[in-house]
Amino acid sequence: MRVFADAAGLSNDKIAELQVAVLSACNLCFMTHHDNTSRCRVDFHRLDDRIEVELSVPGEKAPEEMPATKWTGVDEVKCENREDSGVLRLTKFVSTIA
């Protein structure tokens, strides 16, 4: 996370906030994962205008309502179902890559 955020030009304070948000989201997802035969998945994506972190929890459905959690350092949080996994996506919008 630090490498993506640093490359995007975020300040050290913003990077630290983003790192805490990602760790908190990981903890939330890992706590809801009850299937010992499959692993949670964390994917990082650096796009022109944003950094996305997707946490997939196999065998679990995304909650009907968003968690009542507000993570400083993250601009958008979305939950969705994809294939057989619940997916939590954190988005941090950044300046466009030159």
Secondary structure, DSSP 4 states (H G I P E B T S, - for coil): -HHHHHHTT--HHHHHHHHHHHHHHHHHHHHH---TTS--EEEEEE-SSEEEEEEEEET-PPPSS--S---TT-SEEEEEEETTEEEEEEEEE-PPP-
